[in-house]
Amino acid sequence: MDKNQLYRLIPKVDTIMGREAIQKLDTELDRKHILTIVRQELDALRIFIDETDDVNTIKQRIDSTESNIIKSLHRIGQGKLIKLINCTGVIVHTNLGRSILSDEIFEEIKQKLISYTNLEYDLESGNRGSRHSIVESLVCLLTGAESAMIVNNNAAAVMLTLNTFSQNKDTIVSRGELVEIGGSFRIPEVMKMSGARLVEVGTTNKTRLSDYEHAISDNTGTIMKVHTSNYKILGFSESVSIEALAELGKSTGIVLIEDLGSGTLVDFKPFGITHEPTVMESVEKGIDLVTFSGDKLLGGPQAGLIVGKKHLIDKMKKNQLARALRVDKFTLAALESVLKIYLKEDQAFNKIPTLKMITQDKEKVKDKAESLKTMLVENGFKSIIKVIESESMIGGGSLPIALIPSYAVEIQPLNCRVSTLEKELRHAPIPVISRIEDDKLILDMRTVGDDELKIIANQLIEIEEKVIQ
């Protein structure tokens, strides 16, 4: 069968539009949108025929045309961003939206989002206010900083800081701290976009105070310390302490910036986790400006927080870039609700999901694993199931060498490949994201809520029955 004959097998637009299954979607989508999706699918089908040589494969694609159109229409109707269940054991999972918010926090911010707010309105004077003031006092109270401002992420915070104080000037950074922050975005590139000129000092594994001192010139705008939150250099290495750099900045009048990356307001050491420098420690040690993320170890929404000396923050607020990088009421409402919880630090470990998952007792994680196994066994799940010890990761470029003891449910399917089971779970009504190890499916329970166990169990049972048929 030649290509022309295959093209003639493509169903006509009117034929597809007349199908009952398509017409039922009229209640959800305007007909013009349905027609657009139909034409797009048929165009894609023609391209597929043109680029594919196997006749049977082409016929299968033609036969599935109507079902593919219906799937596309359903996806458009329900939206692309959907709820899923994280069984990877990676707590701050960048690909899965990083930190999540609790029901309590969501209910609080909901009231602020369904009505008008005083986002830029001063209730005291009746005049225009500043959105910078919404969380500034809270951030300052929690970090000990003189002033603070919020932008849309930490890369933006770094960019705004450098643009304000190092545009067309030098920024001195250790070679061992020129990190890639994910998605191929790198500190040197962010610096370049800010207008700062990078001056590298030291070597990958050793940088001394004298390296910074020798690099200072009349054109030096800032010295930048980058906390390597997503990797560690071990062994034959040396770096300069924050205190020493703070003293150097003070004696020379050069602005000292520290990019903490993740940034935390609490100490994880009491929970047996490697100490991560807190924002308060950096402020106390004399750093002029500290930047960090809101959606990693802080456990809030995506945001970039900048804290430090008031006269420097005031200058940044006047930078024209500040408007382009500002956050909206959604972010400020969520960030404010999260920050308020930190006012009573011991509550933060129970009320902020990210902190709760990081510090959750290993035995409680085991209980969830045992519960899931019981649900599956009692409902006739036939695959081999075990509760095993596992290791979770904090993720999100935070605490790279800190692995947290955890428990997982290990499944060895009997009627299909493990890759098939993993794929079916990803395509379930509520997708479940897992991992494969030694040809077995691993469902780490540290990142799973109690209310999600039944959903996982029901979907696994349905998948197994489908595969057996």
N, C-alpha and C positions, 0 to 999 in steps of 0.2 A: 504493500500500500504506500503510494507516494504522499508527499506533504500536502498536495492540493486536495486529495481525498480526505486527509485528516482535518484540514481546515474546514471542509464542508460538514464535518461532524460537530462542529462547535454550535451549541444551541443559540437560537436567535434571541435578541433582547426581549421582544414581545412575548415569546414563549415562556421565558423565565419569569417575567413580570406577571404573567397570568397564573403561575403556580400558586396553589392554595397556601403553602407554607410562607411564600413571599408576601402574599396579600395580607396575611394575618399580622405582618409587621407594620402595616399602615397605621395601627393605633399607637405605635411607639416612635415612628419616624415619618417625616414628610416624604411623599412619593418621589420628589425630586432628588432627595438624598439617597433613597434606595436605588434609583436609576443610576446615579453616579457610581455607587459601589458595584452594581452589576456590570457597568461598562468597564470599570477598572479591572475587575476580575477577568472579563473576556479579553481585554488587551493583554493582561499578564499571561493568559492562556496562549494567545497567538505567539507571544515572545518565547514561551516555553516550547511550543511546537517547533519554532524556527531554530532553537538552540539545542534540541534533543534529537538523538538519532534512534533511540530504542522505541519501536512502535507500541509495544505493550505498555511501556511507562507512560507514553502520551495518551493512550486510550484510557488508562486508569485515571489520569488527571482530568480528561474530558468527562468521564463518568462521575467524577466527584465535584464537578463545577457547581452544581446547585447547592450541595452541602457546604462547599467552601464559601459561597456567597452568603449563606445563612449564618455561618460562623462569623464572618466579617461583620455582618449587620448586628449580630448580638454583641460582638466586642465593642462596636461603636456605641451601641445603646448603653452598655453597662460601664463604659469608660475603661481606660487602659490601666490606671493606677488602682490596684485592688488589694484587699487584705490577703495576707498569706501567713503561714506558720513557719517560724525559723527553728529548724532542728539541726542546724549546723554546729551549734555550740559557740559560734562567734557572736559575742554580745553586741558590740558596736559594729554592726555589719554594714559597711558603706553601701554595698549593692542593694541591701534590703532596707535602706532608709535610716541607718544608724540608730540613734536613741529613740525610744518610744515614750509616749506620755501615758500617765495613768488615767483611769476614769475620773478620779477626783479632780485632777488638773484640768482635764478636758471639760468637765461640767462647769468649772470656775471660769475658764476662758470663753466658753460658749455664751455666757451671759454678756460678755463684753463685745462679742462679735455679731450678735443679732440685734444690736442697737447702736445708736450713735455714741461716740465716746469723746473724751477730752484729749484726744491724741495730740492736737496742737492748739489747745484752748486753755488759757489760764483762768480757772474758776474764781480765783481770788480777785483779780483785776478786771476780768471780763474782756481781756485783750488776747491777742494771739500768743500762744505759748510755744514751747519747743518740745518736740518728741524726744530729744536727748534727755530731758528731765524725767521721763517716765520711770526708768529703772536705775538712773545714775546714783541716787542716794543709796539704794539697796546694794548695788555693786561695790560702792565705796565702803559701806559698812562691813561687807563680807570679806573684802580684800585688804582693807586698810589703806587704800589708795586715796589720793587727794581728789581725783576726778576720774570720769569714765565716759565712754561713748560706745555705741553699738553700730556695727555695719553688717552687711549680709553674709559674710563668712570670714574665716581667718585669713585667707589669701587676700581678701579685700582690705582687711585690717593692716596687714603687712604693707600692701601697696600704698594705702593712704598715708601711713606713717612715713614711709620712705619718700613719697612724693612731696610731703610737707617739709621734711627736714634735709633731704638729700637730692632734690632735683638738680641735675647738672653738677652734682658734687659726688665725692667718693663715699662709699659705704664699705667699711672694713669687716670682712667675715673670714673665719677660719675655713681652710679647705675641707676639713673634716666635718663641716656643718652645712655644706652645700647640698641639701637634701632634695629628693623628689617627693612631693607631697601626695602623689596619687594621680592617676589619669594623665601621666606624662607632664604634669605641671611641676616645674622646678623653681627653686628659690632664685637662681640666676635669671631666669626668664621673667619671673614676677618683678624682680628688681629692675630689669631693663625696661619693662612697661611703665614702671613708676618714674623713670627718668633718672634713677640713681646709677652711678658707675661703680661696678663691683671691683673691689680690691681684695684679692685673695692673699691670705697670710698662712704661714706654717705649712705643714704637710697633712696628708690624709689622717695619719695616726698621732702626730705630735705638733702641738701649737703652744708656744710660750708667750708670756707677757711681752717680752722684748720684740716679738714679731709684730704685735700690735703697735708698740711704741715706735718702731722704725718705719711703719707704714703711714703714720700720721703726717699730714702736710697741711698747707694753708687751704687746700681744697677739700679737706675731710669734713663731711657733713654729719655722719653718724658711724657708730660702731654697733655691729649687730651680733648678738649671741643667739644661735638657733639651737633649741633643745632637740636632740635627736630622739624624738618620741617614737619613731617607727623603725629604729634599728639601734644597735649598740656596737661600739668599737671596743673590743676586749684585748687583753694581752699587753703588748709593748705600745702603750699609748700615753698621751699626756694632753691635758687641756687646761685652760685658764679658768680659775674660779670666778663666780659672779662678783664676789666681794672685791677681787683684784681689778676686774674690769670697771666696777662702779667707782673705785678710787681713781682709776685712770681717767674715766669720763669726767669726774668731778674736778680733777686737777687741770684738765685741758679745756673744759667747757664744751666738750663734744657730747651730743645726745647719745645715750646708751639705750639700745632697744633689745628686748629679749622676745623672741618668738617661741612661746611654749608649745605651740601646736595644739595638743589636746587640752591641756590645762585642767587642773582639778582644784576644788575648794576643800577637799578632805584628804586625810592621810590614810592610805590603804594598809600601811604597815601592821597595825594591830590585827588585821585579818590574814596575816601571813603572806601578803602580796608585796613584791618589791616596792620600795619607797619611790614615789613619783613626786618631783618637786611641786609644791603647791604655789598658787598665784601669790598667796600671802607671803611666802618665803622670799619670792623674787622682789616684791615691793619692799619688804623689810631690809633686804640686802642692798637696797639703793638703786635698783634699776629705774631709769627715767620713765620708760614706756614698756608695758608688757602686753602682748597680744596672745589670744587663745580662742578656742572654738567653744560654741555653746551647745553643740549637738554630739559631743563625744563624752568625755568623762564627767562633764557637767550634767549631762542627762537631759538637756533641754532641746529647743528647736535649733535649726541651722542659723548660726549667727557668728559674727566675729566681735569679740569684746576687746576693747583697748582700755587699759587702766594705767594711771601714772600721775605725773606732776600736772597740776592744774593749768599752769601757763602754757604748757605744751599741748594739752588736750584742747584748750580754748583755741589755739592756733589751728588745730586740725579741724575743729568744728566749722571754721571759716573757709576751709579749703573747698573749692568748687566741686571737687570729686566727692565730697561728703554727701551731697545731694544724690549723686548718681549711685552711690553705694548704700544709701540709707535703707532701713528695714521698715516694713509696714506694721499695721496694728495687729495682724495675726501673730507675727513673730514677737512683738513686744508684749502682747497679752500672755503668750505661752511662757516667755522668758521670765516675766515678772512672777507668774505663779510658781515656777520652778525655784526661782531665787528665794521667794518667801519661805519655802520649806527649809532652806539652809539656815534660817534664823534659829532653828532648833536642830542642831546638827545630827543628833541621834535619831531624829525622825526621818532624816533624808535617806537613810539606808533602808527604810521600810516604804517610803512614799514615792521615791524616784526609782522607776523600774530598772534603769541601768545600774544604779548602785545596789539595788536589791539583788539583781542577778549576779553581779560580781561577788558579793559578800554572802550569798545564800549558802547555808550549811549544806555540806555534801550529803548528809543523810536525808535531808528534805528532797534533794534532787533524786536520790535513790528511790524514795517513796513514790515519786512521780513515775519513774521507770517501771517500778513494780506494778503500779496501778494500770499503766498502759498495757503491760504484758498480760495482766489478769483480764482486762477487758477483751483483749484479742482471743485469749484461750477460751474464755467462757462463751464466746460467740462463734466458736468453731473455726478460728483461723488456723490453717493447716501448715503454714510455713514454720520453719524452725526458729524459735524466738529465745533470746537470752538477754538477761540484764548484765551488762558489763561495765567495768570501770573505764572512764574516758578522761579526756583533758579538754577543757574549754579554753578559749582565747578571749581576751578583752576586745581586741580588734580596733578598727578605726585609726590605725597608726599609733595606738597607745600601748605602753608597757610591752614591747615586742618580745621580751624573754620571759614574761610572766604567764605560765600555764596554770590553770585552776583545776584541781581535781574535780571530776564530775562523774556522772553515770549516764549510760545510754542504753537504748533498746537496740539489740542487734538482730537483724532479720536475714535469714538465708532462705530465699524463695525456692519452692520445690517444682513449681509449674511454669516458671519463666526465668529469663535472665535477670540478674539483679539490676542491670541497666534499664530493663523494661519497667521494672517496679519503680525505680527512681523517676523515670520519665512520666509514668502514669500518675505518680504523686504530684509531680510538678504541674500536671494538666488537670488535676482534680478541681472540683468546684471552688474549694478553698485550697489553693496550692500549698503543698508541704515541701519545703526545701531541706534536703538531707545531704548526706555524703556517703561515698562508697569507700570501704577499706577491705582489702583482702577478699574481694568478691562477695562482700556482705553489705547490706544496707545499715547505716548507722544513724540513729535518731537520738541526738544529744538532748537531754531533758533540762539542762540548765537554762536554756533560752525558750522554754515552753511554759505557758501558763496553765494552771490547773483546769481552767475552763476550755482549754484546747485539746485535752487528752481524748475526750469522747469524739471530737471531730476527727482526729487522726485515726482513731480506732475504726470508726464507721467507714471512713474512706478507704482504709487498707482492706477491710472486709469486702467492700464493694469491688475494689480493684481485683482482689484475688478471685472472686466469683466470676468476674468478667474475663479474666485471663484463662481460667479453667474452661469456660464455655468456648 
